[in-house]
Amino acid sequence: MDSLKLATFFYTRVTNTIAQKAFIKSVTISFDYGDSFGNKYVSISYVAELNDKFHHLSAQEQELILETFAERHYYTFSLSTHSNRYGRQKCILPRLLEFKHIYLSLTLYVTAQLEAHLLADVSLNIQGIDYWPYLNYAEKYFTQLYDSNNYENLLSSHYKTDVVQYKRLHELSIKSKGIYHKQKKIFKVTDHESAGLQLLGMNSIRQILLSHDVPIKITGIKTVDEIHIHVPLYIKALQKEFKVTFDENFYSTDYKQQKLYQLRCLIEYLYDHYLTGEKRKIIEQQKSEFIKNFFIQEDDVLELKEGRLVVTESITLNEGDNIEIKYSILKNNLQKSIRKRIINLEQVSFYLKAADFKEHKEHVPIKRLSLLKRWMEKKKNKTSAFTFKSDLIREV
């Protein structure tokens, strides 16, 4: 029925256009997807624009010609209705495929008729259907999902989002051409590889790329088949997404924790597989910052669990990222011994800051280890278990 109705729609308008061909400037045929109150449809439009010759006619003559084009200039091709809400998603894809074949055959006929009868200077603008994402993803998902038991959910979660993201992803890819040609080797990871880790879904990954303007290179024209991603800027985008998620109070606790875990795992995967050198630099930088800001520093006095007082020489992290302290033994006259040893933080009970130790030495006439030990009772601080842990989530 739709093919006959649409054929009638075109036939009437083409006939009227040819009858008034002397006054036709251009003919435009276009279509667009529509959704109104749960009714989904394709709206096909036929617009004939009149030329300057028409405007030189008398008012009566103009009115007669306008009556020729008085009919509604659009036709509604229904995809699904609100009343058919159960299973309507499943009917949309075959209806879109049906629309494609009807539209192609009829516009081919219309074009042939108009070109044969209109004046040579009339412009014909027929919207092509080859790069219409609603149709191209319909063809893709119809063959992939139609027999799936989870068809409705898959279609809702993937088809709609793919259609919406299609144009924006292509625009981002075009925008990224300059950096891609200069840094092709950095576009190492793909959206398929990222999604294959089963952490974030494909649509979520692509939305992060769009939200944070990550440079990409697309494979696929009618549909976005695969995306090659600029790895360093991808990581930065994931780090920003992590911060946004962490600061967001709208999410439920479970969802928030799950997404933070997924983002962290994906960031670590990218560093481990593509930016191992950068990962080492980041960890070394974080280790340096950790030691610089550690509560025990050079020249601090330490009280070991065995009771001995020693002076800190340096702080380091061993291969297991545990804290090691190099110290000098403190003599009875509060001078440092040349003997040095290395201990773990667990062997230290208390510490006295270097400034307090200096103050004590400057204000006591008699410098004795026993006097320092008594004086420290009110000044010393208790140590606590503390280990270094790298954090690849933080932006460097």
N, C-alpha and C positions, 0 to 999 in steps of 0.2 A: 504493500500500500504506500509506503513512504516513497518508493522510487516513482510511482505514478503521480503522487501529489507534488513531489519536488519537480518532476518533469513538467507538470502543468504550470507550476509556479514560474519556471524558466520560460516555457513556451509562450505564455501570455506576455511576459515582459520583453522577450526577444522580438516577438511579432510587433509590439507597440514601438519598440526602439527602431526597428527597421522602417516602420511606417513613417516615423518622424526623423529619419536619418539626416535630413538637411540641417537639423537643429541640435544634433548630438555632438558634444565636445569629447566626452569620455564615458566609458562604462567600467564600473568596478564591481567585481564579485568577491566577497570575502566571507569568512566564517569565524566563529569564536565559541569557546566552551562557556556554558552558563549554568548557574546553580541558584535557584530561587525557591526558598521555603521547602527544601528537600527534593525539588524537581530538577533533575539534571538534563541538559539538552545542549544541542549545537544550534546556534542561530546563524542561518545563511542569509547574507544580505546581497541585494542587487540594486545598484544605484546608477542611474543614467544622469550625467550632468549636461545641462544645456549650454550651448555656445552663445557667442555675442549676437549672431544672426537672430536668435530667438528674442533677445532683448530689444531689437529694433522693430518687432512686430507690434501691432496695436494691442491694447489691453484685451479686446475680445478674442483676437487670434491666440494670444498667449493663454488665455483661460481655456480655450478649446484643446490646446496641446497639453496643458497641465492635467486636464481631465483624463487624458490618455494614460498618464502615469500616476493616477490618483490611488491605485491599489496599494496595499501594504507592501513595503519594499523588502520585507524579510520573511523567512520561513523558519519555523521551529521544528527541528528534528529531535524528537524525544529520545533520551537515553534510559531514563528511569523516572518513576514518579514517586511522590511521597507515599501514596497509598500502597505501593509495591515495595515498601521498605524492607520486607523480609526477602532476602536474596537479590535485592536490587543491584548490589555491587557486582554480583556474578553476571548480570545481564549487560552491564555497561560495556565491558570489553568487546563482546561480539557485536554489540550495537555500533560501537565506534568503527569496527572493521567493516561492518555493513555500510556505514556512512561513507567510508573511504571509497569503496567501489562505486557506489551510487554517484558520489560527487565527482569522481574522476571521469566517469563515462559521460555524465551530463555536461560538465564544463568543457569537455573535449568537443561535444556536439555544438554547444553554445558558441564556443570560440570559432569553430568552422563557419557557422552561420553568420556571425557578426563580421568576421573578416571578409566574407564573400559579398556582403550587402552594404556595409557601412562605407562612408567616405574614407579615403586614404589617410587623412590627418586625424582620424578619431583614435584616441588612446584607449587600449584595452588593458585592464589591470585585473588579472585573475590570480587570486591568492593560491599559492602552491601548498600542497599538503605533505610534501616529503619531509620537512623538518618541523612538523607539528608534534611537540612532545606528548600530548595526550594520546595521539594515535600510535606513535612509535613505541611508547612504553606499553600501550595496550597490546600491540603485537608481541612484544617481548614477554609480558606477563601472562598473556592468554596461553601461549604455548608452554610456559614454565609451570603455571599454577592452576590451570583450570581443573585438573584432575586431583589437585591436592585436597586433603581433608581439612587443612587449615587455610583454605583459599580466602575466606572473608578477612581474616586477621592479616594475612600476608599482603593482600591487596590494599587494605586500609593503611597499613604501616609503611609499605614500600612504594606502591604505585603513585599515590597522591604526592608523597614527599619527593619522589624522583621527578615528577612533572614540574613541581614548584621549583626545585633546585636546578633544573636543566639549564635555563637561560642564565641564571646567576653564575653557575659554574663555568659556562662557556665565556661569559664576560670576564671572569677572574682569570681564566686561562689566556685570553687575549691580552689582558693587562699584564700578565706575567711573562710575555714573550721575551722582553728585553733581558730580564734576569735569567731566564731559561737558556738563552743562547750563550750567555757569559758563563753560566755555572751548571751546565748539564750534568756534570758528575755528582752534584749535590742532590739532584732529584732522584734519589736512590730507592726510596720506599714507595709502595703503592697503597691505595686505599684498600685493595683486596687483601694485601698482606696484613695490614693493620686489623681489618675486620676478621681475618682468619685466626687471630689470636683469641677470639671469642671473649673479648673484653668489652669493646664498644661496637655497636651495630654500624653498618655501612652508612646509613642516613645520619647518624650522630657524628660520625667522623667527618662526613662532608659538610655538615652544618658548622662544625668547629673551624674547618678550612675557610668557609664563607664568613663566619663571624669575626675571624681574626685576620682576614685578608692574606692568607698564606699563599705564596706563589705555587702554581700548579701547572702541569702539562696534561691535557686530556687526550685520551685515545677513544675514538668513536665520534661520529658526527650526528647521526639521527638520535642516538641515545649516548649517555655518558657511560662508556663501557669500563674504563679504568682511568685512574688518576695517578700520575707520578708527582710526588710531593717533595718540596724543598725541605730537607730533613731538619737543619738547625732552626728554621723559622717555624716548622711544625712543632718542634719541642717547645719553643717559646709560647706558641699558641696553647699547647696542652698545659703548660705551667700557669698561664693566665686563667685558663678554664678551671684548673685546680683551685686557684685562689678565689675565683668567683663562686665556685661550688662551696668552698669552705666557709665563705662569708655569708652565704645565702641561708636565711632562716625559714624560707618557704618550704623547703624539702622536708620530708619525713626523715627521721634519724637513720633508719635502715637504708633508705634510698641514697641519702647523702653519703653514708659510709661506703656503700657499694660503689658509687660513682668515683669517690676519692680513691678507692683501692684500684679501680679499673684504670684511672688516669695515671696513677703512680706506676702501675705495672707496665703500661704502654710507654711511658717516658723512659723507664729503666731498660725496656727492650730496645728502644731506638738507640740509646747510648751504647748498650752492650754490642749491638750488631752493626752500627754505622758510625758512631762517633767515639770509638774507644780512646783515642788520643785526647780528645776534649774531656772525656770523663775523667781520665787520670789527672789532667790539669785542674779540673774543678775540685776533685777530692784533695789534691795537694794544697790548693788554695784554702779549702775549708779546714784542713788539718792545721795549716799555718795560723789561721784565724782562731782556731780552737785553742792552740797552745798560747797564742798571744793573750787571749782573754781568760785563760785558766786561772782558777782561784789561787793556785800556788805559782810563784814566779821566782826568778833568780834572786838569791840572797835571802829568801825567806828561811826562817828557822823551823825545822821539823822536829817533832817529838815522835820517835818511833815507838811501836808497840812494846818493844823491849825496854823502853825508858830512856834510851840514848838521845841526846840532842845533836842534830847535824844541820848543815847549811846547804841549801839548794844551789846546785851549779847549773843545771839545765833540765828542761822537760822535753821528752820525746814520746812518739807513738811507735810501738813496735809493729811487726808485721801483722799481728792480730788486732791492731788498733787499740791495744791496751796502753795505759799511761805508765811510762817508766821515768824515774827520777834519778838523776845523777847527783850525788851529794859529796860534801867534804865533812869529815868528822870535826866537831867543835872541841878545841882544847879547853883545859881548865881555865885559862886566862882569856877565853872567848876569841882566840885567834883560830883561823882555819888550819887544819892539818893538810899536809900535801897528799894524804891518803884519800882516795876517792873510790866510791862504790856506786852500784846501780841497784835500785830496788823498785818494786811495784808499788802503786798507790795504796794497795791494801795493807802494806806494812807500816803506814803512817797513821798515827792516832790524832795528833793535833798539829797546827801550824801557827807560826807567829809572823806577821808581815814584816818585811825588811825595814820599813820606816819605824816600826815600834822597836825593833831590835837596835836600830841606830840610836833612837832616843834613849833607850836604856843605857847604852854604853856611854853616851855623852853626859848623862846625869848621875852616874854612880862613881864614887871615887875608887871603889874596890871592884875590880872586874873578876867575878868568880862564877863558875858554871852553876854552882849550887844556888847562888843568889839570883841568877837569871831564871833558874827553874822555878823558884818560889814566886818571883815577880810575874812570870808568865801565866800563873794560875788564873788571873783575872783578865788577861789580854789574849790568850790563845783561842783559836777557833778549832772546832771539831771538824775533821775531814768527813767526807761522805763518798759513797761509791759513785764513780763518774766514768763513763766510757764514751769514746768518740763514735759517732755514727754519721756517715756521709748522707747528704740530703740532695738528691738530684732534682727535687721539686723546686727548690729556690732558684730564681733567675740570677745569673752571674752578671 
